[in-house]
Amino acid sequence: MNARFVETQLQGDVHEQKRPDGIERHTAPAGGWGALKAVAKTLAHQQIIAEGAVTLLKANQPNGFDCPGCAWPDPKHTSSFEFCENGAKAITWELTAKRVGPDFFASHSVTDLWDWSDHKLEDQGRLTHPLIYDHCSDRYIAIEWEDAFNRIAAGLNSLPSPDAAEFYTSGRASNEAAFLFQLFVRAYGTNNFPDCSNMCHEATSVGLPLSIGVGKGTVTLEDFDNCDAIFSFGHNPGTNHPRMMTTLHEASRRGVPIVVFNPLKERALERFAAPQDPIEMTTLSSTPIASAYHQVRTGGDLAALKGLMKRIFERDVADIASGGAGVLDREFIATHTIGLDALKADVEQTEWPEIIEKSGLSLEALDSAVDVYLKAKNVILCYGMGITQHANGTANVQQLANFLMLRGNIGRPGAGICPLRGHSNVQGDRTVGITEIPNAALLDGMEKAFGFRPPAEKGHNAVEAIEAIIDGKSKALICLGGNLAVAMSDPEATFAGMRKLDMAVHLATKLNRSHLLLAKTSIILPVLGRTDLDIQATGRQSVTVEDSMSMVHASRGFLKPPSDQLRSEPWIVAGMARATLGDRHGIDWEGRAADYGLIRDKIEIVFPDFHEFNVRVKIPGGFRLTVAASDRVWKTQSGKAEFLVAPGLDEDARLRDPDALVLATVRSHDQYNTTIYGLDDRYRGVFGRRDVIFMNRYDLKTRGLADGDLIDIEAISGSGTRSVTGFTAVAYDIPPGSVAGYYPEMNHVIALTDYDRKSGTPAYKGVPVRIRRSL
């Protein structure tokens, strides 16, 4: 397809006059007065205008609480206030004055609640009492804490094997809660740890260790002050990691080129008005963020990366032929890496026409990106779930590492790889033991700290856990936060499986749809939030979290909890463990629930990187864990960083279907993971609705469709028909062959078998679909 023709088709959106209901042109920059207005509206809706405003000032402060809105690190000047719209929404959503207690359920049966929207369910407010489902009345009713623990213990101890239970963890859990949870589960006897990481950055956790020896990013926040270029792949920081915008804003204003590869033009990566900038706020001006914006086709990242590397190899040959030294960092490659020849052979045999077709980018576009890359001394590459949530997500991540290593851009100041996590402690949960694949170091550390050796067998990840539940092999599920059923693909099969469980237990701050999928025994346990004061037997407690750059710092709530029946996650985990295990292994559950410092003492025994944990966490801003690759220490099998090959360019053979389009699920700006704050997505011009599919005008025309038509979306699948009907087609600036719709609504067309075979990450952003007019 001619690139100029496609550009013309896309430009047609700008001149569109009549749009579908709720679809408008929104031209304002990200941030600015629009962000402040949105937060004010949220504060009013949650009935916490004065209290909420005061609370926001304590977010991410040395003696305050860690914002649950994202995992972007705090600047070293930790006393400064950093405004962030979506972080403010996350805080006020938790801070709400609304309550959900036994009186609420007395007025609403579970059958009635099932018909409510996900937004309406969570919008009812904070849970106030431990609850158990009563089958006779079809309602949740109050239960005493000790009775709840005894029911949970009876359910777990009646299973034929510990492996018949699944233990899910959300990334909002603290290090202390997560560590205690994994201790409980391993003492119980299983490694079944489905985790939210499985659904977002598992491709990072699996792919990067093979490339550079660690499944984390290698950069610090200070590296962004010293970089000469930033490459951005597959992420939307304005919505999913919004505090990053301060960093990008500063980089852009000092002239750092920011080169973006993403199918959709996300507003925050185009223009941003910093709410902290008095000039931009008073003059209604903004700062351009992306110096170049390359709209790669959905699923075309592998082709784009091979194209970039192919051009670099060609430039290297040309430079040497003209008497130069070449453009590769040969000293770094010779000293620190292996595998370059195999990578070069694979890239060289990949033909340009195929690269251009699969990526959707012109040779000129790829050339311009290479120009920036070769000119820069220090390059940081950031990426999000647009890279990982594909059938070839692990390969995508490894090619990003390859791209950086060609010029030695890992392990030096101002350069490195930066995976962008969502939840504020999704990385920390993994660091302190939430993994279904325990390594020898973890097992040795647990034995040293607690005197018993946990099972070594691989447990279940998220997909495997749901499959085991559907097959009836797993009978119990305990969720430390989250909304697992809604987050997973194929909700029809997932929901049906959940309803077959013998026991489901949810630790939660708010009601969500997973709580309505009733097992024989269903229990909801209300937990303290980040803003809530946590007082235990030894006094006021703080917890810790780890951000995307391996910084660990304290978080301490200060507000009176919504109910005197709420308990902290460590206290609840300890209560379940004590009731289930008794004196097994001689673990002092009550003592650790009373003093979180004792939990941290054990964490540093199991994980030596946390040495002097209780001392170092008192430092304002916290401390950084060791990331070996940041110091060019490569903990791979070879002892060197490894260039790894990803043969071919095909992500999914089903895309060869001539009628296939590639669906990517996206979050709206009024959303955080499965939590829907409202029905607007203002930067994309969507207001009051979510039942839309974004399509290129050319794709609409070739299917006999027009902007605003009702359409059906059907998965191209060999395992049954999955579809959603009656959605509205919206003409949008998106590459031909690519479509996008909101998560989790689009999960209905994603099979449980649609995932990366290397990491288990669901392919939420690479689903082959057909689209037809609704009958």
C-alpha positions, -999 to +999 in steps of 0.1 A: +000+000+000+014+034-010+025+053+021+013+087+006-021+072-001-024+060+035-013+094+048-041+110+027-066+086+041-056+094+076-058+132+071-094+128+062-102+125+099-092+161+104-119+174+081-147+152+093-178+172+100-205+148+113-192+124+139-209+096+159-226+105+191-200+112+218-171+115+194-156+150+192-124+166+181-103+174+212-073+194+204-060+206+238-026+193+250-023+167+277-021+180+312-028+217+318-061+231+329-080+201+315-062+179+340-070+202+369-106+204+359-108+166+357-094+162+392-118+188+406-147+169+391-134+137+406-130+152+441-166+165+439-180+132+427-162+113+455-175+139+480-140+147+494-132+182+480-113+196+511-099+163+525-089+151+490-070+183+482-050+181+515-043+144+509-029+149+474-002+171+489+011+141+509+015+118+479+050+106+472+064+127+501+092+115+525+067+111+554+036+104+532+022+076+512+032+062+478+007+071+451-008+039+436-012+055+402+020+043+386+055+030+392+075+060+380+102+069+405+102+100+427+128+127+421+156+130+446+141+163+457+113+143+473+098+172+491+085+188+459+048+184+449+043+167+415+008+170+402-005+141+381-041+138+370-044+100+369-025+096+401-049+121+417-078+100+404-063+068+418-059+085+452-094+100+453-110+068+441-096+052+472-102+082+494-140+084+485-165+092+512-188+065+498-192+032+517-202-004+509-212-022+541-237-049+551-265-024+547-256-020+510-259-057+504-291-059+524-305-036+497-289-053+467-288-090+458-258-104+440-281-113+411-291-076+408-255-063+411-244-085+383-263-063+358-245-032+370-215-019+350-180-023+363-178+014+368-210+015+389-199-014+411-166+002+421-181+037+423-202+026+453-173+032+476-150+015+502-158-019+517-162-017+554-167-052+568-156-088+562-183-105+543-194-140+533-220-149+507-253-163+519-268-185+493-303-184+508-307-147+506-284-142+476-265-115+495-232-109+512-235-107+550-211-097+577-188-123+593-163-119+622-127-119+612-118-151+632-147-169+617-136-159+582-101-171+589-114-205+601-136-209+570-106-202+548-084-226+567-111-253+565-114-248+528-076-249+521-070-279+544-098-299+528-082-298+493-066-330+480-034-312+474-020-277+480-016-275+442-054-274+440-053-238+452-044-206+434-030-175+451-032-143+430-013-111+437-020-076+425+008-051+421-008-027+445+003-050+474+033-038+495+066-056+497+057-067+533+023-081+523+037-098+492+065-114+511+043-126+539+018-140+512+045-160+495+057-173+528+022-184+537+017-201+503+051-218+502+047-230+538+013-243+527+030-263+500+026-248+465+041-223+440+008-214+423+013-177+421-007-162+392+002-125+393-007-093+375+029-093+361+019-123+341-005-101+322+017-071+315+055-074+317+062-111+320+079-108+286+103-085+303+108-108+332+116-137+309+132-120+279+157-095+295+174-120+318+184-140+288+197-108+271+213-089+299+209-110+330+182-091+348+145-088+343+144-051+352+153-018+337+189-006+339+184+032+341+178+056+370+158+088+369+191+108+369+200+090+336+173+110+319+192+142+328+223+129+309+208+112+278+211+126+243+180+108+228+150+089+241+133+062+220+098+053+231+080+021+220+044+010+226+033+031+256+010+059+266+026+077+295-001+104+299-025+077+310-006+047+322+025+062+339+016+099+340+044+112+363+068+103+335+055+133+317+075+156+340+107+139+329+098+139+292+087+175+294+121+185+309+140+164+283+121+180+254+127+215+267+165+210+268+165+197+232+166+160+236+150+143+206+122+119+216+115+094+189+082+075+193+070+043+177+033+036+185+002+028+163-019+056+180-009+091+184-012+095+221-018+131+231+007+132+260+035+121+236+025+149+212+020+179+234+020+184+272+012+214+294+028+208+328+004+218+357+035+228+377+047+252+350+032+287+357+041+300+323+024+272+304-006+274+327-011+312+324-003+314+287-023+282+277+009+271+259+024+236+258+056+217+250+059+194+221+071+160+233+078+137+203+104+150+179+093+123+155+062+101+157+063+068+137+029+051+136+041+015+133+014-010+124+000-030+154+022-060+157+049-044+134+074-036+161+096-066+154+098-056+117+105-020+127+133-030+150+149-053+124+146-025+099+164-001+123+192-026+129+195-035+093+200+002+084+226+005+112+245-025+098+244-010+063+256+024+076+284+006+095+296-010+062+294+022+043+313+042+070+341+016+070+342+016+032+347+054+032+376+052+057+357+055+090+357+033+120+321+021+116+291+031+137+290+001+160+305+002+195+330-025+187+349-022+220+316-028+240+306-056+217+339-074+219+343-070+257+307-075+269+286-095+243+282-126+223+260-135+194+264-105+171+272-126+140+240-146+143+219-115+148+236-097+118+229-127+095+193-129+105+188-091+100+207-091+067+186-118+052+153-100+061+143-082+030+133-045+029+100-049+012+089-073+039+101-049+067+082-020+051+050-040+046+050-055+082+060-024+100+039+000+080+068+025+080+087+039+050+124+035+046+127+073+050+110+071+084+133+043+096+163+062+082+154+094+101+152+074+134+186+058+127+200+093+121+189+103+156+202+071+171+237+073+155+241+110+164+233+104+201+261+093+225+237+081+252+203+067+244+175+056+267+148+033+253+114+031+271+087+006+263+053-005+276+027-032+270+025-023+233+057-043+231+051-071+257+014-080+251+020-099+219+024-135+208+061-126+203+064-103+232+095-119+246+112-116+212+102-080+209+118-072+243+150-090+233+152-070+200+150-038+219+180-049+240+198-058+207+192-024+193+207-007+223+237-030+226+248-022+190+260+011+203+268+001+239+238+019+253+234-003+283+254+001+315+266+037+313+253+070+326+225+084+304+218+052+286+198+020+291+166+002+288+135+013+307+105-011+310+075+010+321+055-007+348+019+001+357+011-007+394+033+011+419+047-022+433+042-047+406+080-049+403+085-052+441+061-081+445+083-101+421+115-090+438+103-104+472+092-138+460+059-136+441+069-160+413+056-194+401+092-204+392+114-203+423+151-203+417+177-220+439+186-186+455+150-181+467+147-216+480+181-214+498+171-180+513+138-193+525+154-223+542+180-200+558+154-176+571+126-200+582+142-235+585+122-252+558+127-257+521+097-248+500+086-269+470+108-264+439+083-274+412+070-248+389+036-235+398+009-218+377+010-184+361-022-165+354-032-183+322-023-217+337-043-209+369-074-200+349-070-231+328-067-253+360-098-236+374-118-242+342-107-278+341-117-283+378-081-291+389-079-260+411-107-257+436-098-226+456-086-191+448-073-164+471-067-130+456-045-104+473-062-075+455-071-071+419-100-081+396-086-112+382-116-126+363-122-093+345-085-088+337-081-122+320-089-130+284-119-151+274-143-139+301-170-165+291-147-194+299-131-176+328-163-166+345-178-201+341-146-216+357-147-192+386-183-202+394-172-238+398-147-231+426-152-245+461-138-213+477-130-178+465-115-152+489-108-116+479-088-090+498-101-057+484-107-020+490-138-019+467-164-041+452-157-055+417-171-080+393-148-109+404-165-108+438-198-116+421-185-148+405-197-170+434-180-201+446-195-226+471-179-203+497-172-167+488-155-143+512-146-106+508-120-092+533-117-053+534-082-040+535-066-007+543-056+015+514-024+034+508-038+066+524-051+048+556-034+049+589-021+015+598-017+009+636-007-025+649+002-039+683+036-022+682+023+011+669+021+029+636+034+010+606+048+018+572+052-004+542+076-003+513+073-004+475+098-007+446+094+015+416+103+009+379+139+018+385+145-005+415+142+023+441+127+010+474+110+035+496+085+037+525+048+045+523+029+056+553-009+063+554-023+089+578-061+091+574-086+074+597-097+043+579-133+041+565-143+016+592-129+001+624-134-033+608-107-027+581-074-045+585-040-043+568-030-068+541-001-082+563-024-086+592-050-105+571-023-127+554-009-136+588-044-144+601-051-168+572-017-184+576-021-189+614-055-204+610-044-227+581-010-238+592-011-236+630+025-240+644+039-255+612+075-245+607+073-224+639+066-192+621+055-163+643+027-149+623+012-127+650+046-111+658+052-101+621+017-088+618+023-066+649+057-052+636+064-050+599+101-044+607+103-081+616+090-089+581+117-067+566+143-085+587+134-117+571+132-102+536+169-092+538+179-127+549+161-142+519+172-115+495+206-101+505+201-070+482+179-057+509+207-056+535+201-032+563+166-029+551+151-012+581+179+013+583+181+022+546+144+026+541+144+055+566+165+075+542+143+101+524+137+087+489+148+052+499+176+032+483+182+014+450+185-023+447+215-038+428+209-040+391+240-058+378+235-049+342+236-012+351+273-018+361+279-040+330+279-072+351+260-098+330+243-125+351+235-146+320+246-182+314+275-171+293+285-142+316+280-117+288+252-098+273+237-118+245+224-107+211+194-130+206+177-138+173+140-137+166+135-156+132+111-141+108+086-113+111+053-130+115+036-125+149+006-148+142-001-170+113-038-161+114-028-126+102-023-142+067-061-143+064-068-116+037-096-101+058-076-100+090-071-068+111-050-067+142-068-056+173-050-039+202-068-033+235-062+001+250-070+019+283-091+051+282-078+082+300-105+077+326-093+043+335-066+024+355-063-012+345-097-027+351-109+002+372-131+026+352-132+061+367-157+074+341-168+070+305-147+097+289-115+094+270-110+130+262-076+129+245-091+105+219-123+126+217-146+100+232-172+111+257-198+092+277-192+058+260-167+029+256-185+008+229-162+020+201-136+006+177-110+029+163-104+021+126-084+036+097-106+052+071-092+030+043-101-002+063-136+012+067-140+019+030-128-015+018-154-032+041-182-010+029-184+008+062-185+044+073-177+064+104-204+057+130-216+024+116-225-004+140-201-033+136-194-068+150-158-079+159-150-116+156-118-133+165-100-153+138-096-184+159-095-222+155-111-228+188-147-215+187-162-182+178-155-152+200-172-120+192-187-087+204-216-071+186-231-037+182-200-016+186-195+017+168-168+022+142-149+054+147-126+067+119-093+074+135-057+082+129-044+046+131-023+026+106-042+005+080-047-030+091-048-019+128-078-015+150-082-006+187-108-011+213-111-007+251-099-032+276-115-051+293-145-050+269-124-065+240-112-094+262-143-112+248-125-118+215-092-130+230-088-167+237-070-180+267-047-196+241-037-163+227-005-157+245+033-156+241+045-191+245+078-180+260+065-158+288+027-166+291+018-130+285-017-127+269-016-111+234-040-083+243-024-061+217-021-085+188-054-103+182-064-112+146-100-102+140-126-097+113-150-067+113-184-067+096-215-045+097-239-055+124-271-072+111 
